[in-house]
Amino acid sequence: MADRDRDTEGRPRNARPRDGLGRPLPYGTAGVERQEEGVSRTPSQTLAEAQRLLDAGRPFHAHEVFEDAWKSSDGPDRALWKGLAQLAVGLTHSARGNLTGASSLLTRGASAIEPYAAVAPYGIDVVGLVAWARAGAEAPQGLISPRLA
C-alpha cells in the first residue's frame, strides 16, 4: 500500500493538483492554486473571501472557506456556515454538470440557513440566498453565483 499524502502535521491530505472546480488532476499536472485549509477568519473575512472566490468562478474554493468557519465554530452560527458551505458545493456540482448533486446540496443548504432569515447575521442576505437556492434546486443547470450580502 502506498503512503498517503500528508500535510506537515501528519494529517492525511490529497496532494494531487486540482482544477478550478476542485476536481483532482493527475499528479504532475498543473492545477489551480489550492485554498489553504484550517485558516481562522472573522465572519467578515470569511464572507469577503468566499464572495471573492464565488465571483472568480471558484465555488469549490469558496466552500473550503465556509468549511473552515464551520469546523472552527462551536456556537450558534455553526449550522449557518455549514449551510453556506453546502450552497457552494451545490454551485460546484452545477458547474461540473452533476445536476442531481446540485439540487440535493442546494436544498440541504437552503434548509440549513433558513432559520437565520429573521436575523440576517453578518449582513448575509439569508432570504435572498434561500430563494436563490430553492430556485436553483428546481433548475440547477448553469447557476450564477449569488451575492452573499
C-alpha positions in Angstrom: 0.0 0.0 0.0 1.4 3.4 -1.0 2.0 6.1 1.6 -0.8 8.6 1.8 -0.2 12.2 1.1 0.2 14.0 4.4 0.4 17.7 5.5 3.3 19.0 7.7 1.4 17.9 10.8 0.9 14.3 9.5 -2.8 14.6 8.7 -3.9 12.9 5.5 -4.2 15.3 2.6 -4.7 14.7 -1.1 -1.8 16.5 -2.7 -3.0 15.9 -6.2 -3.4 19.1 -8.2 -7.0 20.2 -8.8 -8.8 22.1 -11.5 -10.8 25.3 -10.9 -13.8 23.3 -9.8 -11.9 21.2 -7.3 -11.7 18.0 -9.4 -8.4 16.1 -8.9 -6.0 16.0 -11.8 -3.2 13.5 -12.3 0.0 14.0 -10.4 2.4 16.3 -12.3 -0.4 18.2 -14.0 -0.5 21.9 -13.5 -3.6 22.8 -11.5 -5.0 25.9 -9.8 -3.7 27.1 -6.5 -5.5 25.4 -3.7 -7.3 27.1 -0.9 -5.3 26.9 2.3 -7.2 24.8 4.8 -7.7 25.5 8.5 -7.5 29.3 8.2 -9.1 31.2 11.1 -11.0 34.2 9.8 -13.5 36.6 11.3 -17.1 36.3 9.9 -16.5 39.4 7.8 -13.2 38.0 6.4 -14.9 34.6 5.7 -17.7 36.3 3.7 -15.4 38.6 1.8 -13.0 35.7 0.8 -15.9 33.4 -0.1 -17.6 36.1 -2.2 -14.3 36.9 -4.0 -13.9 33.2 -4.9 -17.6 32.9 -6.0 -17.1 36.0 -8.2 -14.0 34.4 -9.7 -16.0 31.2 -10.6 -14.4 29.1 -7.9 -17.3 27.8 -5.8 -15.3 24.7 -4.6 -12.7 27.0 -3.1 -15.5 29.2 -1.5 -16.8 26.0 0.1 -13.5 25.4 1.7 -13.6 28.9 3.2 -17.0 28.3 4.6 -15.9 24.8 5.8 -13.1 26.5 7.8 -15.7 28.7 9.5 -18.0 25.7 10.1 -15.3 23.4 11.6 -13.9 26.1 13.8 -17.3 27.2 15.2 -19.0 25.5 18.1 -21.5 28.3 18.6 -25.0 29.1 17.3 -23.6 30.0 13.8 -22.1 26.6 13.1 -25.2 25.5 11.1 -25.1 28.7 9.2 -21.5 28.2 8.0 -22.3 24.5 7.2 -25.3 25.6 5.2 -23.3 28.2 3.2 -20.7 25.5 2.5 -23.5 23.3 1.2 -24.7 26.0 -1.1 -21.2 26.5 -2.5 -20.9 22.7 -3.1 -24.3 22.8 -4.8 -23.0 25.5 -7.1 -19.8 23.4 -7.7 -22.0 20.4 -8.7 -23.9 22.6 -11.1 -20.8 23.8 -12.7 -19.5 20.2 -13.0 -22.7 19.1 -14.7 -23.9 17.0 -11.7 -27.4 18.4 -11.6 -28.8 15.8 -9.2 -26.0 16.6 -6.7 -26.5 20.3 -7.2 -30.2 20.1 -6.5 -29.6 18.0 -3.4 -27.0 20.2 -1.9 -28.8 23.4 -2.7 -31.9 22.1 -1.0 -30.0 20.9 2.0 -28.1 24.2 2.3 -31.3 26.3 2.0 -32.9 24.3 4.8 -29.8 24.8 7.0 -29.6 28.6 6.6 -33.4 29.3 6.6 -33.6 29.5 10.4 -31.3 32.5 10.2 -33.6 34.5 7.9 -35.2 36.7 10.6 -31.8 37.8 12.0 -29.6 38.2 8.8 -26.3 37.5 10.7 -23.3 39.4 9.5 -25.4 41.2 6.9 -25.9 37.9 5.0 -28.9 38.1 2.7 -30.4 34.8 4.0 -33.8 35.4 2.5 -32.3 36.0 -0.9 -29.9 33.1 -0.7 -32.7 30.7 0.3 -34.8 31.9 -2.7 -31.7 31.6 -5.0 -31.0 28.0 -3.7 -34.6 26.8 -3.9 -34.9 28.1 -7.5 -31.5 26.6 -8.3 -32.6 23.3 -6.9 -35.5 23.3 -9.3 -33.3 24.3 -12.3 -29.7 23.6 -11.4 -28.1 23.9 -14.8 -26.0 27.0 -15.4 -26.4 28.6 -12.0 -24.9 32.0 -11.5 -23.0 32.7 -8.2 -25.1 34.6 -5.7 -24.3 37.7 -3.7 -23.9 36.8 -0.1 -24.8 40.2 1.4 
